[in-house]
Amino acid sequence: MELLANLALGFQTAASPMNLLYCLVGALIGTLIGVLPGIGPVQTIAILLPTTFALPPVSALIMLAGIYYGAQYGGSTTSILVNVPGEASSVVTCLDGHQMARQGRAGAALTIAALGSFVAGCFATLVLAVLAVPLSEVAFKFGPAEYFSLMVFGLIGSVVLASSSLIKAVGMIVLGLLLGMIGTDVTSGAHRFTFGILELSDGIGFVSLAMGLFGICDIINSLEKREKRDILKTKLTGLWLKKADLKLALPAVLRGTLLGSLLGILPGGGAIISSFTAYMIEKKSSRHPESFGKGNICGVAGPESANNAASQTSFVPLLTLGIPPNVVLAMMAGAMMIHGIQPGPRVITSNPALFWGVIVSMWMGNVILVLLNLPLVGIWVRLLSVPYRLLFPAILLFCCIGLYSVNNNTFDIGLTALCGFLGYVFHKLECEPAPLILGFVLGPMMEENLRRCMLLSRGDPTVFFTRPLSLTFLVLAAAMLIVVALPTIRRGRAKAFTE
Amino acid sequence: MHIRHPKDFLTGVMFIFFGAAAMAMSVGLNIGTAAKMGPGYFPFVLGALLGVLGAVILLRGVAGASGSHEWPILQVKPLAAVLLSVVLFSQVLLPLGLLLSTVLLVVLSSTASHEFRWKEALVNAAVLVTIILVVFVYFLEFQIPVWPAFVAGRG
């Protein structure tokens, strides 16, 4: 019953009044920012990263995890109420959720989204707790060759499933890896690509890059679109579900939870794929497939449970192997590194209180979201009626002040503007910034392992193919690339993306 | 030469540029050997890989069959107003202090919107100044200069 002891340790950490408060604050401001149209979890985390810097690592991670769920929950709220998905994973929620809102069932839709997420969160936390120890023990047997190949596999996996143009996404990974090289080389002490700028000797700040590519760039894009939002004027009445609704939605919640927990663990899996897959499954298995898209509650319950389960289980590869499986987790990895914690199998043994504390706080975050956010829905809705022309200068301002507070210098603010410009160029050229962030986070680790491995093998690159585990990862990575590059599947994928 | 997919073509150009720049700068860094890699080794390899990927994308942009045929459309006003206001903020924060910098940032960035109105932007700035004074300066006690340097007597 080591698991129980571990969870008890986690409860001790997470339930301390201070950490509980940070979990609460994180969930609240995460929702607050996540509710704003067009701002999903990635943007929210990018914008709010600096607010956690003053805290001790455990509290900071707990607060960030809270921000993450809050933002995701905020995203489903906007999807349901105003048909504006904050991020790709809540696009699916728009389909039936907004239709339900139009029929006056917004309350039921919001409640099932929250309850589904809660059930999924509980189950996924358990999955995480059970898998963490054995997986991190496996990871300890990895040498540098295995690690390098695993990272290749993880990076390829993250773009194969989630990108529309594979070759561009691979290019973005490589560019991200290169950006990660900027700064002082750990082994030799040489300054790389710093252009003689002193502030760059520590590398590009993760916050600047993330905030520029996601925060600033998204503001510019939203301003270009000049879209008018139609705000739902109907009053929210009755958050409670009818018994019939619950009976209909419960199996969907369970299916979504299982599916999401499974897909979340895979590299490149996570919230987006699982919500889409869950929707397909619900529609295919339903007795009334024609009612989907017209306000079927299963179309909200399944995907919402799936994306929450997945967003939680996707912590498994990060915390046990040190590989972020998607961009949100790359943000978490970046945040951990800023706090001096290298994500990976060592966290669990060297810092068990932190590890189990964060895991338990995820569950608590879900409880807090259900208890607090459902009553607060009215306030979130009112926030949505604030016009964008007043909101975006405020977001910019908070970004700038946050950036200044990271290092108490103004260089980071200018650097962020530059990253924002880069993000704008990427957007115009239809290159996704997510793979770049993943590459950026993994870059230094990848180089270190490559160097160590080649040093041990005396420069013989065949070592990656003679060690069975390493070979397996590389073969899997190659297989994924080939499978996706095949024309028949490409057509199928294009169809899946347009659907 | 007719460019069929401008976005792919330009992406290719961009990747080749970054790849070539990385390779050129890595050469100056000491590349080393595979067994004893210098600081330039990995970036050089990455640069080469990026260049190759860029070339493939570029060729696809010229000759490929599928994809969009549109040139990217740029709108100068939102881009310039947002970026300039952020850069301006970074430059004036220390000499002018948080109060004036905030007003400048909010008003300048507001012009990016097609619904810009002077009066509204100024009111918004006033509200935000109050909020940040209370939240960041008073409650969170951020170490950040509030007043202009010549008023507060900072050199």
Interface residues (C-beta under 8 A of the other chain):
Chain A: I167 K168 V170 G171 V174 L175 L177 L178 M181 D185 T187 S188 A190 R192 F193 I216 I219 I220 L223 E224 R226 P387 Y388 R389 L390 F392 P393 A394 L396 L397 C399 C400 I401 Y404 S405 N408 T410 F411 I413 G414 T416 A417 G420 F421 Y424 V425 K428 L429 E430 C431 M446 E447 L450 R451 M454 L455 S457 R458 G459 D460 P461
Chain B: K7 D8 L10 T11 M14 F15 F18 G19 A22 M25 L29 N30 T33 A34 A35 K36 M37 G38 P39 G40 Y41 F42 P43 L46 G47 L49 L50 L53 G54 V56 I57 R60 S68 P72 I73 L74 Q75 P78 L79 V82 L83 S85 V86 V87 F89 S90 Q91 L93 L94 L98 T102 L105 V106 S109 S110 A112 S113 H114 E115 F116 E120 A121 N124 A125 L128 I132 F136 F142 Q143 I144
